[in-house]
Amino acid sequence: MRLSYRGAAYHGWQVQPGDVSVQGTIEGALSTLLRQPTAVTGAGRTDAGVNARLMVAHVDLPDGFDPREGVFLRSLNSICGRDIAIYSFAPVAADAHARFDATERSYRYFVHTVKNPFTGDLSWQAPPTLDFEAMNEAAGLIIGRRDFTSFSKLHTDVKTNICDLRRAAWTDMGEGRYYFEIAADRFLRNMVRAVVGTLVDVGRHKMAPEGILDVLERKDRCAAGTSMPAGPLFLWNIEYPYDC
């Protein structure tokens, strides 16, 4: 299934004991409609407050049941509420896996340097003096297959902190609006917000662009910049080797 969500009301994608999650909300809606417990597996985990322009998830449905019927999709969206939109279902192979089959994920972080009353918490108001040219220079230095321990939340349960970072750049949208896009085969917890925070330090001239390489080499979260607010961050796209 292909869906999107606004993350402000949720404690992230993954089910958390005692907290409202996107995954838990969708599982509850599916279980209500299908009248049986129904688990959903997403392409990854987004942190509390982070949005998804596109999330892909897989679900095993009863034999012969077609979720593409309009009434089912409308009912599912109605139960999930206004902050989750499920767009479509597509059949895939029985062994397809939304998380492990994904070949690339991308995120975008939105900022603005001119006051805008309409962005709310979906864009971070940056100082007008922020040096985006220096930030782009620094972003280009971290592209490649590297150990991103310095940009990872501590005490996570992953086996490796190595990621293949394929794109990292700031884009000027005009009228004082910018976004940072970053793409990789995988991401660590809190990684994107920590990378953006470190680039903002470069943009404020607290660090030279090449200083980001020292941050990487130190493999120490304390060496990187602050974790940026979650609201302006969007899981933007997910790539698969097959159509879904």
C-alpha positions in Angstrom: 0.0 0.0 0.0 1.1 3.6 -0.8 0.2 6.2 1.8 1.2 9.5 3.3 0.8 11.1 6.7 1.4 14.1 8.8 3.4 13.1 11.8 2.6 15.7 14.4 -0.1 13.6 16.1 1.9 10.4 16.2 4.8 9.0 18.2 6.4 7.9 14.9 5.6 5.2 12.5 6.3 2.1 14.6 3.9 0.8 17.3 5.0 2.0 20.7 3.5 0.8 24.0 1.2 3.4 25.3 1.6 5.8 22.4 -0.3 6.5 19.2 1.6 5.5 16.1 0.9 5.6 12.4 1.4 1.8 12.0 -0.8 1.1 15.0 -3.6 3.3 13.6 -3.6 1.6 10.2 -3.4 -1.9 11.8 -6.4 -1.0 14.0 -8.4 0.3 11.0 -7.6 -2.8 8.9 -8.4 -5.2 11.7 -11.8 -3.4 12.2 -12.7 -3.7 8.5 -11.4 -7.2 8.0 -12.6 -8.5 11.4 -9.3 -10.2 12.2 -5.9 -9.0 13.5 -4.0 -7.6 10.6 -0.3 -6.6 10.8 1.3 -3.9 8.6 5.1 -3.7 7.8 6.4 -0.3 6.6 9.4 0.6 4.5 11.1 2.1 7.6 10.6 3.9 10.8 10.0 7.7 11.1 10.5 9.4 14.4 7.9 11.2 16.4 6.5 14.2 14.5 8.2 13.4 11.1 6.0 13.4 8.1 5.8 11.1 5.0 5.0 12.3 1.6 5.3 8.6 0.6 5.4 5.6 2.8 5.1 2.1 1.4 3.9 -0.8 3.5 3.0 -4.4 2.9 0.1 -6.4 4.4 -1.1 -10.0 4.0 -4.8 -10.0 3.2 -7.4 -12.8 3.1 -7.4 -15.0 0.0 -9.6 -13.6 -2.7 -10.0 -10.2 -1.0 -9.4 -7.2 -3.3 -8.6 -4.0 -1.3 -8.7 -1.9 -4.5 -12.5 -1.7 -4.4 -13.4 1.9 -3.8 -15.7 1.4 -0.8 -13.0 -0.4 1.1 -10.4 2.3 0.5 -12.8 5.0 1.5 -13.8 3.2 4.7 -10.1 2.6 5.6 -9.3 6.3 5.1 -12.3 7.4 7.1 -11.3 5.2 10.1 -7.6 6.3 9.9 -8.5 10.0 10.3 -7.5 13.2 8.6 -3.7 12.9 9.2 -3.3 9.6 7.2 -4.1 9.2 3.5 -3.9 5.7 1.9 -3.8 6.1 -1.8 -3.6 2.7 -3.3 -3.0 -1.1 -3.0 -1.1 -3.2 -5.5 -0.5 -6.9 -5.5 3.1 -8.1 -5.1 4.9 -11.4 -4.7 4.2 -13.4 -1.6 7.8 -12.9 -0.4 7.9 -9.1 -1.2 9.0 -7.0 1.8 8.4 -3.3 2.1 11.5 -2.7 4.2 14.1 -5.1 3.0 13.3 -4.8 -0.7 13.7 -1.0 -0.8 16.8 0.1 -2.8 16.7 3.8 -1.9 15.0 6.2 0.4 15.0 10.0 0.2 14.1 12.7 2.7 13.5 16.4 2.3 13.9 19.0 5.1 12.2 22.4 4.4 13.4 25.8 5.7 12.5 29.4 5.0 14.4 32.6 5.6 11.4 35.0 5.1 8.6 34.9 7.7 5.7 32.9 6.3 2.5 32.5 8.4 1.3 29.6 6.3 4.1 27.0 6.8 3.3 26.3 10.4 5.7 23.7 11.8 6.2 22.1 8.3 9.2 24.4 7.6 11.9 25.8 9.9 12.5 29.5 10.0 16.2 30.0 9.4 18.2 33.1 9.9 18.4 35.2 6.7 22.2 35.1 6.8 22.5 31.3 6.5 25.2 30.5 4.0 23.6 27.9 1.7 26.6 27.8 -0.6 28.8 26.6 2.3 26.2 24.2 3.4 26.1 22.6 -0.1 29.9 22.4 -0.1 29.8 20.5 3.2 26.9 18.3 2.1 28.8 17.2 -1.0 31.7 16.0 1.2 29.7 13.3 3.0 28.4 11.6 -0.1 29.5 8.0 -0.4 29.6 4.8 1.6 30.5 5.9 5.1 30.1 5.3 8.8 27.5 7.7 10.1 27.8 6.9 13.8 28.2 10.6 14.6 24.8 11.3 13.2 22.9 8.4 14.8 20.8 8.4 17.9 22.7 6.5 20.7 21.9 2.9 21.7 20.0 1.8 18.7 19.6 -1.9 17.7 21.1 -1.8 14.3 24.0 -4.1 13.3 26.0 -1.4 11.4 26.0 2.4 11.1 27.4 2.3 7.5 25.1 3.9 4.9 25.5 4.5 1.2 24.7 8.2 0.9 23.9 9.0 -2.8 22.6 12.6 -2.8 22.8 15.5 -0.4 22.1 19.0 -1.6 20.1 22.2 -0.8 17.8 23.6 -3.4 16.5 27.2 -3.6 12.8 27.2 -4.4 12.7 31.0 -4.5 11.0 33.6 -2.2 13.2 32.6 0.7 12.3 28.9 0.6 14.7 26.1 0.5 14.8 22.3 1.0 17.6 19.8 1.7 17.3 16.5 -0.1 19.2 13.5 1.1 19.1 10.0 -0.4 20.7 6.7 0.7 20.1 3.0 0.8 19.3 3.2 4.5 19.1 5.8 7.3 19.9 5.6 11.0 17.6 6.9 13.7 17.7 10.7 13.9 20.3 10.8 11.1 18.7 13.3 8.8 17.9 15.8 11.5 21.5 15.5 12.9 23.0 16.0 9.4 20.8 19.1 8.8 21.7 20.5 12.3 25.4 20.1 11.5 25.0 21.8 8.1 23.2 24.7 9.8 26.3 25.1 12.0 28.3 25.4 8.7 25.8 27.8 7.3 26.1 29.9 10.5 29.9 29.8 10.0 30.4 28.0 13.3 32.2 25.3 11.3 34.1 25.3 8.0 32.6 23.0 5.4 35.4 20.5 5.6 34.8 20.3 9.4 32.0 17.9 8.7 34.6 15.3 7.7 36.1 15.6 11.2 32.6 15.0 12.6 32.3 11.8 10.6 35.7 10.5 11.6 35.1 11.0 15.3 32.2 8.6 15.4 30.7 10.6 18.3 27.2 12.0 18.3 28.3 14.8 20.5 30.6 16.0 17.6 27.6 16.7 15.3 25.1 19.5 15.4 21.8 19.6 17.3 18.9 17.5 16.1 16.6 19.8 14.1 12.8 20.0 14.8 10.8 17.1 13.3 7.9 18.9 11.7 9.8 20.2 8.6 11.2 16.7 7.8 9.4 14.5 5.2 10.1 10.9 4.1 9.9 11.9 0.4 10.3 8.8 -1.8 11.1 5.1 -1.7 12.5 3.1 -4.6 11.9 -0.7 -5.3 13.3 -3.0 -8.0 9.7 -3.8 -9.0 6.4 -1.9 -9.5 4.2 -1.4 -6.4 
